[in-house]
Amino acid sequence: MPLVIVNTSVGGLMARCEAACEPGDRLRIDMPVVGALPVEVRWALGGRIGCRMVQSMNPSDYYAMLGALKR
């Protein structure tokens, strides 16, 4: 399902998503550089979701991903 990532950190993200997601849902989000990341939906409100990474990203991978997003 398509979604738009609004913000991200090494431990989670917030996204806009038209699909009906509920807290506790597990998703795999494809991100540049780091690939598919398993996340758990922690909250859902008005087309937005907050997700916790199942495993936090390595900080160096996170910064490499941010660099790729800026291009």
matplotlib code that plots the C-alpha trace (Angstrom):
import matplotlib.pyplot as plt

x = [0.0, 1.3, 2.1, 3.9, 6.5, 6.2, 9.1, 11.4, 14.0, 16.2, 13.3, 10.1, 8.2, 5.0, 3.3, 0.1, -1.8, -5.2, -5.4, -7.2, -4.4, -4.9, -2.5, -0.7, -0.7, 2.7, 4.0, 7.1, 8.2, 10.6, 13.2, 16.1, 19.5, 18.3, 15.6, 12.4, 12.0, 9.4, 7.4, 4.5, 1.6, 1.4, -1.4, -3.7, -5.6, -7.3, -5.2, -1.9, -0.1, 2.7, 5.0, 7.8, 10.6, 10.7, 14.5, 16.1, 18.2, 21.9, 22.7, 25.1, 22.5, 20.0, 22.2, 23.0, 19.2, 18.6, 21.4, 19.7, 16.3, 17.9, 19.0]
y = [0.0, 3.4, 5.8, 9.1, 9.3, 12.6, 12.1, 9.4, 8.5, 5.5, 4.1, 5.0, 7.0, 8.9, 8.5, 9.4, 6.4, 5.9, 2.2, 1.3, 0.5, -0.3, -0.3, -3.6, -4.1, -5.1, -3.6, -3.7, -0.3, 0.0, 2.7, 3.9, 2.4, 0.2, -1.7, -3.2, -2.4, -4.2, -1.8, -2.0, 0.5, 2.2, 4.7, 5.6, 8.8, 10.6, 9.0, 9.2, 6.4, 6.3, 3.2, 1.8, 0.0, -3.6, -3.2, 0.3, 1.3, 1.5, 5.3, 5.1, 3.4, 6.1, 8.9, 7.2, 6.9, 10.6, 11.5, 9.5, 11.2, 14.6, 13.9]
z = [0.0, -0.8, 2.0, 2.5, 5.3, 7.1, 9.6, 10.6, 13.3, 14.1, 16.1, 14.3, 11.8, 11.1, 7.7, 5.9, 4.6, 3.0, 4.1, 7.3, 9.8, 13.4, 16.4, 16.6, 12.8, 11.4, 8.2, 6.1, 4.8, 1.9, 2.6, 0.5, 1.4, 4.3, 2.3, 3.9, 7.6, 9.7, 11.8, 14.2, 14.1, 17.5, 16.7, 13.8, 13.4, 10.5, 7.7, 9.7, 11.4, 14.0, 13.8, 15.9, 14.2, 15.3, 15.5, 15.7, 12.7, 13.0, 13.2, 10.3, 8.1, 9.2, 8.2, 4.8, 4.2, 5.1, 2.6, -0.1, 0.6, 0.1, -3.5]

ax = plt.figure().add_subplot(projection="3d")
ax.plot(x, y, z, "-o")
ax.set_aspect("equal")
plt.show()
